[in-house]
Amino acid sequence: MKPENRPKIVFEGREYDDYQATQMQRRIERTIRKQKRLKTAYEAAGLTKEAQAANIRLRRLNEKYRQFSKAEGLPEQRERMKVLYP
């Protein structure tokens, strides 16, 4: 299907077609993995304030992921957000 013929969905003021929506979902998943690694590093270094800030951002990202997936009709794929080597 041509990009101009794909159905558009609006989330937070931006339009996404089906392909762009899956790419945005992947971007959020990568950001969540990165934030989990940062949180682990801060905790290991004993930087509690930074670890707490990283945890808050992680919770916000998880909420955004849930909202985006629901709005776009995409299944949540939590296995993609696991950090195997923190």
PyMOL Python script that loads the backbone (N, CA, C, O; Angstrom):
from pymol import cmd

cmd.read_pdbstr("""\
ATOM      1  N   MET A   1       0.837  -1.165   0.000  1.00  0.00           N
ATOM      2  CA  MET A   1       0.000   0.000   0.000  1.00  0.00           C
ATOM      3  C   MET A   1       0.891   1.241   0.000  1.00  0.00           C
ATOM      4  O   MET A   1       1.904   1.283   0.698  1.00  0.00           O
ATOM      5  N   LYS A   2       0.522   2.220  -0.762  1.00  0.00           N
ATOM      6  CA  LYS A   2       1.288   3.451  -0.830  1.00  0.00           C
ATOM      7  C   LYS A   2       1.155   4.229   0.474  1.00  0.00           C
ATOM      8  O   LYS A   2       0.102   4.193   1.110  1.00  0.00           O
ATOM      9  N   PRO A   3       2.208   4.930   0.877  1.00  0.00           N
ATOM     10  CA  PRO A   3       2.155   5.670   2.140  1.00  0.00           C
ATOM     11  C   PRO A   3       0.998   6.658   2.237  1.00  0.00           C
ATOM     12  O   PRO A   3       0.442   6.841   3.320  1.00  0.00           O
ATOM     13  N   GLU A   4       0.628   7.288   1.147  1.00  0.00           N
ATOM     14  CA  GLU A   4      -0.464   8.268   1.206  1.00  0.00           C
ATOM     15  C   GLU A   4      -1.828   7.608   1.358  1.00  0.00           C
ATOM     16  O   GLU A   4      -2.798   8.278   1.715  1.00  0.00           O
ATOM     17  N   ASN A   5      -1.922   6.301   1.092  1.00  0.00           N
ATOM     18  CA  ASN A   5      -3.193   5.587   1.221  1.00  0.00           C
ATOM     19  C   ASN A   5      -3.353   4.882   2.571  1.00  0.00           C
ATOM     20  O   ASN A   5      -4.425   4.356   2.871  1.00  0.00           O
ATOM     21  N   ARG A   6      -2.309   4.870   3.372  1.00  0.00           N
ATOM     22  CA  ARG A   6      -2.395   4.193   4.671  1.00  0.00           C
ATOM     23  C   ARG A   6      -3.257   5.011   5.635  1.00  0.00           C
ATOM     24  O   ARG A   6      -3.241   6.242   5.597  1.00  0.00           O
ATOM     25  N   PRO A   7      -4.004   4.324   6.493  1.00  0.00           N
ATOM     26  CA  PRO A   7      -4.816   5.069   7.464  1.00  0.00           C
ATOM     27  C   PRO A   7      -3.919   5.790   8.475  1.00  0.00           C
ATOM     28  O   PRO A   7      -2.906   5.248   8.919  1.00  0.00           O
ATOM     29  N   LYS A   8      -4.302   7.008   8.827  1.00  0.00           N
ATOM     30  CA  LYS A   8      -3.522   7.822   9.761  1.00  0.00           C
ATOM     31  C   LYS A   8      -4.168   7.792  11.135  1.00  0.00           C
ATOM     32  O   LYS A   8      -5.392   7.755  11.266  1.00  0.00           O
ATOM     33  N   ILE A   9      -3.321   7.808  12.154  1.00  0.00           N
ATOM     34  CA  ILE A   9      -3.764   7.836  13.539  1.00  0.00           C
ATOM     35  C   ILE A   9      -3.044   8.995  14.204  1.00  0.00           C
ATOM     36  O   ILE A   9      -1.852   9.196  13.969  1.00  0.00           O
ATOM     37  N   VAL A  10      -3.749   9.767  15.037  1.00  0.00           N
ATOM     38  CA  VAL A  10      -3.153  10.922  15.704  1.00  0.00           C
ATOM     39  C   VAL A  10      -2.896  10.570  17.166  1.00  0.00           C
ATOM     40  O   VAL A  10      -3.780  10.071  17.861  1.00  0.00           O
ATOM     41  N   PHE A  11      -1.667  10.836  17.622  1.00  0.00           N
ATOM     42  CA  PHE A  11      -1.292  10.634  19.021  1.00  0.00           C
ATOM     43  C   PHE A  11      -0.429  11.812  19.435  1.00  0.00           C
ATOM     44  O   PHE A  11       0.597  12.089  18.813  1.00  0.00           O
ATOM     45  N   GLU A  12      -0.846  12.505  20.485  1.00  0.00           N
ATOM     46  CA  GLU A  12      -0.148  13.681  21.008  1.00  0.00           C
ATOM     47  C   GLU A  12       0.138  14.704  19.910  1.00  0.00           C
ATOM     48  O   GLU A  12       1.222  15.283  19.853  1.00  0.00           O
ATOM     49  N   GLY A  13      -0.848  14.917  19.040  1.00  0.00           N
ATOM     50  CA  GLY A  13      -0.738  15.933  18.016  1.00  0.00           C
ATOM     51  C   GLY A  13       0.057  15.557  16.779  1.00  0.00           C
ATOM     52  O   GLY A  13       0.247  16.395  15.899  1.00  0.00           O
ATOM     53  N   ARG A  14       0.524  14.325  16.687  1.00  0.00           N
ATOM     54  CA  ARG A  14       1.289  13.884  15.513  1.00  0.00           C
ATOM     55  C   ARG A  14       0.534  12.765  14.812  1.00  0.00           C
ATOM     56  O   ARG A  14      -0.124  11.942  15.447  1.00  0.00           O
ATOM     57  N   GLU A  15       0.644  12.753  13.497  1.00  0.00           N
ATOM     58  CA  GLU A  15       0.005  11.707  12.703  1.00  0.00           C
ATOM     59  C   GLU A  15       0.981  10.569  12.441  1.00  0.00           C
ATOM     60  O   GLU A  15       2.152  10.791  12.134  1.00  0.00           O
ATOM     61  N   TYR A  16       0.475   9.348  12.568  1.00  0.00           N
ATOM     62  CA  TYR A  16       1.277   8.151  12.300  1.00  0.00           C
ATOM     63  C   TYR A  16       0.474   7.232  11.400  1.00  0.00           C
ATOM     64  O   TYR A  16      -0.727   7.051  11.600  1.00  0.00           O
ATOM     65  N   ASP A  17       1.144   6.647  10.401  1.00  0.00           N
ATOM     66  CA  ASP A  17       0.505   5.557   9.680  1.00  0.00           C
ATOM     67  C   ASP A  17       0.933   4.269  10.385  1.00  0.00           C
ATOM     68  O   ASP A  17       1.638   4.327  11.393  1.00  0.00           O
ATOM     69  N   ASP A  18       0.524   3.127   9.877  1.00  0.00           N
ATOM     70  CA  ASP A  18       0.805   1.871  10.585  1.00  0.00           C
ATOM     71  C   ASP A  18       2.303   1.593  10.706  1.00  0.00           C
ATOM     72  O   ASP A  18       2.761   1.140  11.755  1.00  0.00           O
ATOM     73  N   TYR A  19       3.059   1.855   9.666  1.00  0.00           N
ATOM     74  CA  TYR A  19       4.500   1.612   9.730  1.00  0.00           C
ATOM     75  C   TYR A  19       5.182   2.576  10.700  1.00  0.00           C
ATOM     76  O   TYR A  19       6.007   2.163  11.515  1.00  0.00           O
ATOM     77  N   GLN A  20       4.841   3.844  10.612  1.00  0.00           N
ATOM     78  CA  GLN A  20       5.434   4.838  11.513  1.00  0.00           C
ATOM     79  C   GLN A  20       5.087   4.538  12.964  1.00  0.00           C
ATOM     80  O   GLN A  20       5.896   4.782  13.860  1.00  0.00           O
ATOM     81  N   ALA A  21       3.893   4.012  13.200  1.00  0.00           N
ATOM     82  CA  ALA A  21       3.483   3.669  14.565  1.00  0.00           C
ATOM     83  C   ALA A  21       4.353   2.547  15.132  1.00  0.00           C
ATOM     84  O   ALA A  21       4.764   2.601  16.291  1.00  0.00           O
ATOM     85  N   THR A  22       4.632   1.530  14.310  1.00  0.00           N
ATOM     86  CA  THR A  22       5.485   0.443  14.817  1.00  0.00           C
ATOM     87  C   THR A  22       6.903   0.946  15.063  1.00  0.00           C
ATOM     88  O   THR A  22       7.559   0.508  16.009  1.00  0.00           O
ATOM     89  N   GLN A  23       7.380   1.859  14.225  1.00  0.00           N
ATOM     90  CA  GLN A  23       8.725   2.404  14.428  1.00  0.00           C
ATOM     91  C   GLN A  23       8.787   3.269  15.686  1.00  0.00           C
ATOM     92  O   GLN A  23       9.788   3.251  16.403  1.00  0.00           O
ATOM     93  N   MET A  24       7.733   4.020  15.955  1.00  0.00           N
ATOM     94  CA  MET A  24       7.680   4.828  17.177  1.00  0.00           C
ATOM     95  C   MET A  24       7.638   3.924  18.402  1.00  0.00           C
ATOM     96  O   MET A  24       8.275   4.212  19.415  1.00  0.00           O
ATOM     97  N   GLN A  25       6.890   2.834  18.307  1.00  0.00           N
ATOM     98  CA  GLN A  25       6.831   1.878  19.407  1.00  0.00           C
ATOM     99  C   GLN A  25       8.223   1.304  19.675  1.00  0.00           C
ATOM    100  O   GLN A  25       8.626   1.175  20.831  1.00  0.00           O
ATOM    101  N   ARG A  26       8.951   0.964  18.625  1.00  0.00           N
ATOM    102  CA  ARG A  26      10.317   0.443  18.784  1.00  0.00           C
ATOM    103  C   ARG A  26      11.235   1.494  19.405  1.00  0.00           C
ATOM    104  O   ARG A  26      12.089   1.159  20.225  1.00  0.00           O
ATOM    105  N   ARG A  27      11.067   2.758  19.022  1.00  0.00           N
ATOM    106  CA  ARG A  27      11.882   3.834  19.584  1.00  0.00           C
ATOM    107  C   ARG A  27      11.651   3.965  21.089  1.00  0.00           C
ATOM    108  O   ARG A  27      12.594   4.162  21.855  1.00  0.00           O
ATOM    109  N   ILE A  28      10.392   3.854  21.502  1.00  0.00           N
ATOM    110  CA  ILE A  28      10.079   3.922  22.931  1.00  0.00           C
ATOM    111  C   ILE A  28      10.698   2.724  23.651  1.00  0.00           C
ATOM    112  O   ILE A  28      11.221   2.876  24.755  1.00  0.00           O
ATOM    113  N   GLU A  29      10.646   1.544  23.049  1.00  0.00           N
ATOM    114  CA  GLU A  29      11.241   0.350  23.660  1.00  0.00           C
ATOM    115  C   GLU A  29      12.749   0.514  23.833  1.00  0.00           C
ATOM    116  O   GLU A  29      13.294   0.146  24.874  1.00  0.00           O
ATOM    117  N   ARG A  30      13.428   1.061  22.826  1.00  0.00           N
ATOM    118  CA  ARG A  30      14.878   1.295  22.945  1.00  0.00           C
ATOM    119  C   ARG A  30      15.181   2.274  24.060  1.00  0.00           C
ATOM    120  O   ARG A  30      16.140   2.088  24.808  1.00  0.00           O
ATOM    121  N   THR A  31      14.370   3.319  24.178  1.00  0.00           N
ATOM    122  CA  THR A  31      14.578   4.317  25.216  1.00  0.00           C
ATOM    123  C   THR A  31      14.365   3.714  26.597  1.00  0.00           C
ATOM    124  O   THR A  31      15.082   4.052  27.539  1.00  0.00           O
ATOM    125  N   ILE A  32      13.398   2.836  26.725  1.00  0.00           N
ATOM    126  CA  ILE A  32      13.148   2.170  28.008  1.00  0.00           C
ATOM    127  C   ILE A  32      14.345   1.292  28.388  1.00  0.00           C
ATOM    128  O   ILE A  32      14.780   1.303  29.540  1.00  0.00           O
ATOM    129  N   ARG A  33      14.876   0.533  27.424  1.00  0.00           N
ATOM    130  CA  ARG A  33      16.053  -0.293  27.719  1.00  0.00           C
ATOM    131  C   ARG A  33      17.234   0.573  28.155  1.00  0.00           C
ATOM    132  O   ARG A  33      17.940   0.235  29.106  1.00  0.00           O
ATOM    133  N   LYS A  34      17.442   1.663  27.473  1.00  0.00           N
ATOM    134  CA  LYS A  34      18.535   2.574  27.817  1.00  0.00           C
ATOM    135  C   LYS A  34      18.347   3.123  29.233  1.00  0.00           C
ATOM    136  O   LYS A  34      19.300   3.196  30.010  1.00  0.00           O
ATOM    137  N   GLN A  35      17.115   3.508  29.560  1.00  0.00           N
ATOM    138  CA  GLN A  35      16.837   4.071  30.882  1.00  0.00           C
ATOM    139  C   GLN A  35      17.035   3.021  31.968  1.00  0.00           C
ATOM    140  O   GLN A  35      17.502   3.354  33.057  1.00  0.00           O
ATOM    141  N   LYS A  36      16.695   1.777  31.705  1.00  0.00           N
ATOM    142  CA  LYS A  36      16.913   0.706  32.681  1.00  0.00           C
ATOM    143  C   LYS A  36      18.410   0.517  32.950  1.00  0.00           C
ATOM    144  O   LYS A  36      18.823   0.321  34.092  1.00  0.00           O
ATOM    145  N   ARG A  37      19.217   0.577  31.880  1.00  0.00           N
ATOM    146  CA  ARG A  37      20.659   0.437  32.059  1.00  0.00           C
ATOM    147  C   ARG A  37      21.227   1.607  32.856  1.00  0.00           C
ATOM    148  O   ARG A  37      22.091   1.411  33.711  1.00  0.00           O
ATOM    149  N   LEU A  38      20.748   2.827  32.583  1.00  0.00           N
ATOM    150  CA  LEU A  38      21.207   4.000  33.338  1.00  0.00           C
ATOM    151  C   LEU A  38      20.843   3.873  34.816  1.00  0.00           C
ATOM    152  O   LEU A  38      21.662   4.160  35.690  1.00  0.00           O
ATOM    153  N   LYS A  39      19.625   3.445  35.089  1.00  0.00           N
ATOM    154  CA  LYS A  39      19.185   3.288  36.478  1.00  0.00           C
ATOM    155  C   LYS A  39      20.069   2.285  37.217  1.00  0.00           C
ATOM    156  O   LYS A  39      20.472   2.522  38.356  1.00  0.00           O
ATOM    157  N   THR A  40      20.364   1.172  36.567  1.00  0.00           N
ATOM    158  CA  THR A  40      21.226   0.160  37.175  1.00  0.00           C
ATOM    159  C   THR A  40      22.623   0.706  37.428  1.00  0.00           C
ATOM    160  O   THR A  40      23.220   0.429  38.468  1.00  0.00           O
ATOM    161  N   ALA A  41      23.146   1.478  36.485  1.00  0.00           N
ATOM    162  CA  ALA A  41      24.482   2.056  36.640  1.00  0.00           C
ATOM    163  C   ALA A  41      24.512   3.053  37.790  1.00  0.00           C
ATOM    164  O   ALA A  41      25.457   3.064  38.579  1.00  0.00           O
ATOM    165  N   TYR A  42      23.483   3.892  37.890  1.00  0.00           N
ATOM    166  CA  TYR A  42      23.428   4.856  38.996  1.00  0.00           C
ATOM    167  C   TYR A  42      23.338   4.152  40.338  1.00  0.00           C
ATOM    168  O   TYR A  42      23.983   4.565  41.301  1.00  0.00           O
ATOM    169  N   GLU A  43      22.546   3.096  40.408  1.00  0.00           N
ATOM    170  CA  GLU A  43      22.424   2.352  41.662  1.00  0.00           C
ATOM    171  C   GLU A  43      23.748   1.698  42.040  1.00  0.00           C
ATOM    172  O   GLU A  43      24.126   1.690  43.212  1.00  0.00           O
ATOM    173  N   ALA A  44      24.450   1.152  41.058  1.00  0.00           N
ATOM    174  CA  ALA A  44      25.733   0.507  41.318  1.00  0.00           C
ATOM    175  C   ALA A  44      26.780   1.514  41.776  1.00  0.00           C
ATOM    176  O   ALA A  44      27.663   1.184  42.568  1.00  0.00           O
ATOM    177  N   ALA A  45      26.679   2.742  41.275  1.00  0.00           N
ATOM    178  CA  ALA A  45      27.634   3.788  41.654  1.00  0.00           C
ATOM    179  C   ALA A  45      27.252   4.469  42.963  1.00  0.00           C
ATOM    180  O   ALA A  45      28.023   5.269  43.492  1.00  0.00           O
ATOM    181  N   GLY A  46      26.078   4.162  43.485  1.00  0.00           N
ATOM    182  CA  GLY A  46      25.645   4.760  44.740  1.00  0.00           C
ATOM    183  C   GLY A  46      25.060   6.152  44.577  1.00  0.00           C
ATOM    184  O   GLY A  46      24.964   6.897  45.552  1.00  0.00           O
ATOM    185  N   LEU A  47      24.675   6.510  43.382  1.00  0.00           N
ATOM    186  CA  LEU A  47      24.083   7.827  43.115  1.00  0.00           C
ATOM    187  C   LEU A  47      22.562   7.707  43.240  1.00  0.00           C
ATOM    188  O   LEU A  47      21.864   7.451  42.258  1.00  0.00           O
ATOM    189  N   THR A  48      22.066   7.894  44.457  1.00  0.00           N
ATOM    190  CA  THR A  48      20.656   7.626  44.718  1.00  0.00           C
ATOM    191  C   THR A  48      19.724   8.640  44.075  1.00  0.00           C
ATOM    192  O   THR A  48      18.662   8.262  43.582  1.00  0.00           O
ATOM    193  N   LYS A  49      20.089   9.912  44.066  1.00  0.00           N
ATOM    194  CA  LYS A  49      19.205  10.914  43.463  1.00  0.00           C
ATOM    195  C   LYS A  49      19.070  10.699  41.962  1.00  0.00           C
ATOM    196  O   LYS A  49      17.975  10.809  41.410  1.00  0.00           O
ATOM    197  N   GLU A  50      20.177  10.395  41.307  1.00  0.00           N
ATOM    198  CA  GLU A  50      20.129  10.140  39.873  1.00  0.00           C
ATOM    199  C   GLU A  50      19.355   8.858  39.567  1.00  0.00           C
ATOM    200  O   GLU A  50      18.623   8.790  38.580  1.00  0.00           O
ATOM    201  N   ALA A  51      19.519   7.844  40.416  1.00  0.00           N
ATOM    202  CA  ALA A  51      18.784   6.589  40.234  1.00  0.00           C
ATOM    203  C   ALA A  51      17.285   6.814  40.408  1.00  0.00           C
ATOM    204  O   ALA A  51      16.473   6.231  39.690  1.00  0.00           O
ATOM    205  N   GLN A  52      16.931   7.659  41.362  1.00  0.00           N
ATOM    206  CA  GLN A  52      15.528   7.959  41.590  1.00  0.00           C
ATOM    207  C   GLN A  52      14.944   8.716  40.394  1.00  0.00           C
ATOM    208  O   GLN A  52      13.826   8.431  39.964  1.00  0.00           O
ATOM    209  N   ALA A  53      15.695   9.675  39.862  1.00  0.00           N
ATOM    210  CA  ALA A  53      15.237  10.416  38.682  1.00  0.00           C
ATOM    211  C   ALA A  53      15.098   9.482  37.481  1.00  0.00           C
ATOM    212  O   ALA A  53      14.151   9.604  36.704  1.00  0.00           O
ATOM    213  N   ALA A  54      16.034   8.555  37.331  1.00  0.00           N
ATOM    214  CA  ALA A  54      15.969   7.594  36.234  1.00  0.00           C
ATOM    215  C   ALA A  54      14.747   6.686  36.391  1.00  0.00           C
ATOM    216  O   ALA A  54      14.113   6.319  35.402  1.00  0.00           O
ATOM    217  N   ASN A  55      14.424   6.332  37.611  1.00  0.00           N
ATOM    218  CA  ASN A  55      13.263   5.485  37.870  1.00  0.00           C
ATOM    219  C   ASN A  55      11.967   6.221  37.539  1.00  0.00           C
ATOM    220  O   ASN A  55      11.037   5.626  36.995  1.00  0.00           O
ATOM    221  N   ILE A  56      11.903   7.498  37.859  1.00  0.00           N
ATOM    222  CA  ILE A  56      10.717   8.296  37.535  1.00  0.00           C
ATOM    223  C   ILE A  56      10.545   8.381  36.018  1.00  0.00           C
ATOM    224  O   ILE A  56       9.440   8.215  35.503  1.00  0.00           O
ATOM    225  N   ARG A  57      11.633   8.639  35.315  1.00  0.00           N
ATOM    226  CA  ARG A  57      11.566   8.720  33.848  1.00  0.00           C
ATOM    227  C   ARG A  57      11.161   7.364  33.257  1.00  0.00           C
ATOM    228  O   ARG A  57      10.416   7.302  32.279  1.00  0.00           O
ATOM    229  N   LEU A  58      11.656   6.290  33.858  1.00  0.00           N
ATOM    230  CA  LEU A  58      11.307   4.944  33.396  1.00  0.00           C
ATOM    231  C   LEU A  58       9.808   4.688  33.541  1.00  0.00           C
ATOM    232  O   LEU A  58       9.181   4.133  32.638  1.00  0.00           O
ATOM    233  N   ARG A  59       9.239   5.087  34.661  1.00  0.00           N
ATOM    234  CA  ARG A  59       7.797   4.912  34.861  1.00  0.00           C
ATOM    235  C   ARG A  59       6.996   5.730  33.849  1.00  0.00           C
ATOM    236  O   ARG A  59       5.984   5.260  33.329  1.00  0.00           O
ATOM    237  N   ARG A  60       7.448   6.950  33.570  1.00  0.00           N
ATOM    238  CA  ARG A  60       6.756   7.789  32.586  1.00  0.00           C
ATOM    239  C   ARG A  60       6.840   7.179  31.182  1.00  0.00           C
ATOM    240  O   ARG A  60       5.868   7.211  30.427  1.00  0.00           O
ATOM    241  N   LEU A  61       8.001   6.629  30.844  1.00  0.00           N
ATOM    242  CA  LEU A  61       8.160   5.987  29.542  1.00  0.00           C
ATOM    243  C   LEU A  61       7.258   4.762  29.416  1.00  0.00           C
ATOM    244  O   LEU A  61       6.666   4.532  28.362  1.00  0.00           O
ATOM    245  N   ASN A  62       7.151   3.974  30.491  1.00  0.00           N
ATOM    246  CA  ASN A  62       6.274   2.800  30.472  1.00  0.00           C
ATOM    247  C   ASN A  62       4.819   3.222  30.270  1.00  0.00           C
ATOM    248  O   ASN A  62       4.077   2.569  29.536  1.00  0.00           O
ATOM    249  N   GLU A  63       4.416   4.305  30.914  1.00  0.00           N
ATOM    250  CA  GLU A  63       3.053   4.799  30.760  1.00  0.00           C
ATOM    251  C   GLU A  63       2.823   5.296  29.333  1.00  0.00           C
ATOM    252  O   GLU A  63       1.771   5.041  28.746  1.00  0.00           O
ATOM    253  N   LYS A  64       3.805   6.002  28.777  1.00  0.00           N
ATOM    254  CA  LYS A  64       3.689   6.472  27.394  1.00  0.00           C
ATOM    255  C   LYS A  64       3.594   5.283  26.436  1.00  0.00           C
ATOM    256  O   LYS A  64       2.823   5.317  25.476  1.00  0.00           O
ATOM    257  N   TYR A  65       4.373   4.240  26.696  1.00  0.00           N
ATOM    258  CA  TYR A  65       4.339   3.038  25.871  1.00  0.00           C
ATOM    259  C   TYR A  65       2.953   2.405  25.899  1.00  0.00           C
ATOM    260  O   TYR A  65       2.417   2.026  24.857  1.00  0.00           O
ATOM    261  N   ARG A  66       2.372   2.290  27.094  1.00  0.00           N
ATOM    262  CA  ARG A  66       1.031   1.716  27.230  1.00  0.00           C
ATOM    263  C   ARG A  66       0.001   2.554  26.469  1.00  0.00           C
ATOM    264  O   ARG A  66      -0.820   2.022  25.722  1.00  0.00           O
ATOM    265  N   GLN A  67       0.059   3.868  26.671  1.00  0.00           N
ATOM    266  CA  GLN A  67      -0.899   4.757  26.008  1.00  0.00           C
ATOM    267  C   GLN A  67      -0.752   4.718  24.492  1.00  0.00           C
ATOM    268  O   GLN A  67      -1.746   4.648  23.769  1.00  0.00           O
ATOM    269  N   PHE A  68       0.486   4.762  24.011  1.00  0.00           N
ATOM    270  CA  PHE A  68       0.728   4.755  22.568  1.00  0.00           C
ATOM    271  C   PHE A  68       0.241   3.449  21.953  1.00  0.00           C
ATOM    272  O   PHE A  68      -0.439   3.458  20.927  1.00  0.00           O
ATOM    273  N   SER A  69       0.583   2.342  22.568  1.00  0.00           N
ATOM    274  CA  SER A  69       0.182   1.040  22.034  1.00  0.00           C
ATOM    275  C   SER A  69      -1.335   0.907  21.985  1.00  0.00           C
ATOM    276  O   SER A  69      -1.891   0.390  21.016  1.00  0.00           O
ATOM    277  N   LYS A  70      -1.996   1.377  23.035  1.00  0.00           N
ATOM    278  CA  LYS A  70      -3.452   1.301  23.083  1.00  0.00           C
ATOM    279  C   LYS A  70      -4.074   2.206  22.025  1.00  0.00           C
ATOM    280  O   LYS A  70      -5.011   1.802  21.337  1.00  0.00           O
ATOM    281  N   ALA A  71      -3.560   3.430  21.890  1.00  0.00           N
ATOM    282  CA  ALA A  71      -4.114   4.380  20.921  1.00  0.00           C
ATOM    283  C   ALA A  71      -3.923   3.898  19.485  1.00  0.00           C
ATOM    284  O   ALA A  71      -4.792   4.105  18.638  1.00  0.00           O
ATOM    285  N   GLU A  72      -2.807   3.268  19.216  1.00  0.00           N
ATOM    286  CA  GLU A  72      -2.512   2.808  17.857  1.00  0.00           C
ATOM    287  C   GLU A  72      -3.069   1.419  17.565  1.00  0.00           C
ATOM    288  O   GLU A  72      -3.076   0.980  16.415  1.00  0.00           O
ATOM    289  N   GLY A  73      -3.536   0.728  18.604  1.00  0.00           N
ATOM    290  CA  GLY A  73      -4.067  -0.618  18.406  1.00  0.00           C
ATOM    291  C   GLY A  73      -2.969  -1.656  18.231  1.00  0.00           C
ATOM    292  O   GLY A  73      -3.194  -2.704  17.625  1.00  0.00           O
ATOM    293  N   LEU A  74      -1.785  -1.372  18.757  1.00  0.00           N
ATOM    294  CA  LEU A  74      -0.662  -2.301  18.654  1.00  0.00           C
ATOM    295  C   LEU A  74      -0.556  -3.138  19.927  1.00  0.00           C
ATOM    296  O   LEU A  74      -0.843  -2.641  21.016  1.00  0.00           O
ATOM    297  N   PRO A  75      -0.151  -4.393  19.804  1.00  0.00           N
ATOM    298  CA  PRO A  75       0.035  -5.197  21.005  1.00  0.00           C
ATOM    299  C   PRO A  75       1.297  -4.747  21.749  1.00  0.00           C
ATOM    300  O   PRO A  75       2.308  -4.418  21.128  1.00  0.00           O
ATOM    301  N   GLU A  76       1.227  -4.736  23.070  1.00  0.00           N
ATOM    302  CA  GLU A  76       2.414  -4.421  23.872  1.00  0.00           C
ATOM    303  C   GLU A  76       3.331  -5.637  23.832  1.00  0.00           C
ATOM    304  O   GLU A  76       2.890  -6.763  24.062  1.00  0.00           O
ATOM    305  N   GLN A  77       4.579  -5.411  23.547  1.00  0.00           N
ATOM    306  CA  GLN A  77       5.543  -6.502  23.484  1.00  0.00           C
ATOM    307  C   GLN A  77       6.611  -6.269  24.539  1.00  0.00           C
ATOM    308  O   GLN A  77       7.694  -5.758  24.255  1.00  0.00           O
ATOM    309  N   ARG A  78       6.280  -6.654  25.752  1.00  0.00           N
ATOM    310  CA  ARG A  78       7.148  -6.397  26.905  1.00  0.00           C
ATOM    311  C   ARG A  78       8.485  -7.130  26.824  1.00  0.00           C
ATOM    312  O   ARG A  78       9.466  -6.689  27.423  1.00  0.00           O
ATOM    313  N   GLU A  79       8.537  -8.236  26.096  1.00  0.00           N
ATOM    314  CA  GLU A  79       9.800  -8.981  25.994  1.00  0.00           C
ATOM    315  C   GLU A  79      10.867  -8.160  25.276  1.00  0.00           C
ATOM    316  O   GLU A  79      12.057  -8.425  25.445  1.00  0.00           O
ATOM    317  N   ARG A  80      10.475  -7.187  24.495  1.00  0.00           N
ATOM    318  CA  ARG A  80      11.441  -6.332  23.804  1.00  0.00           C
ATOM    319  C   ARG A  80      12.107  -5.333  24.733  1.00  0.00           C
ATOM    320  O   ARG A  80      13.121  -4.735  24.374  1.00  0.00           O
ATOM    321  N   MET A  81      11.554  -5.147  25.913  1.00  0.00           N
ATOM    322  CA  MET A  81      12.088  -4.143  26.834  1.00  0.00           C
ATOM    323  C   MET A  81      12.967  -4.727  27.926  1.00  0.00           C
ATOM    324  O   MET A  81      13.389  -4.011  28.834  1.00  0.00           O
ATOM    325  N   LYS A  82      13.246  -6.026  27.845  1.00  0.00           N
ATOM    326  CA  LYS A  82      14.101  -6.646  28.846  1.00  0.00           C
ATOM    327  C   LYS A  82      15.559  -6.294  28.582  1.00  0.00           C
ATOM    328  O   LYS A  82      16.003  -6.252  27.434  1.00  0.00           O
ATOM    329  N   VAL A  83      16.288  -6.045  29.651  1.00  0.00           N
ATOM    330  CA  VAL A  83      17.711  -5.780  29.540  1.00  0.00           C
ATOM    331  C   VAL A  83      18.428  -7.047  29.980  1.00  0.00           C
ATOM    332  O   VAL A  83      18.390  -7.416  31.154  1.00  0.00           O
ATOM    333  N   LEU A  84      19.076  -7.703  29.042  1.00  0.00           N
ATOM    334  CA  LEU A  84      19.729  -8.974  29.348  1.00  0.00           C
ATOM    335  C   LEU A  84      21.052  -8.786  30.078  1.00  0.00           C
ATOM    336  O   LEU A  84      21.402  -9.580  30.951  1.00  0.00           O
ATOM    337  N   TYR A  85      21.778  -7.747  29.725  1.00  0.00           N
ATOM    338  CA  TYR A  85      23.082  -7.491  30.345  1.00  0.00           C
ATOM    339  C   TYR A  85      23.107  -6.074  30.899  1.00  0.00           C
ATOM    340  O   TYR A  85      23.555  -5.145  30.228  1.00  0.00           O
ATOM    341  N   PRO A  86      22.619  -5.911  32.140  1.00  0.00           N
ATOM    342  CA  PRO A  86      22.568  -4.552  32.707  1.00  0.00           C
ATOM    343  C   PRO A  86      23.943  -3.963  32.977  1.00  0.00           C
ATOM    344  O   PRO A  86      24.049  -2.832  33.452  1.00  0.00           O
TER     345      PRO A  86
END
""", "prot")
cmd.dss("prot")
cmd.show_as("cartoon", "prot")
cmd.util.cbc("prot")
cmd.orient("prot")
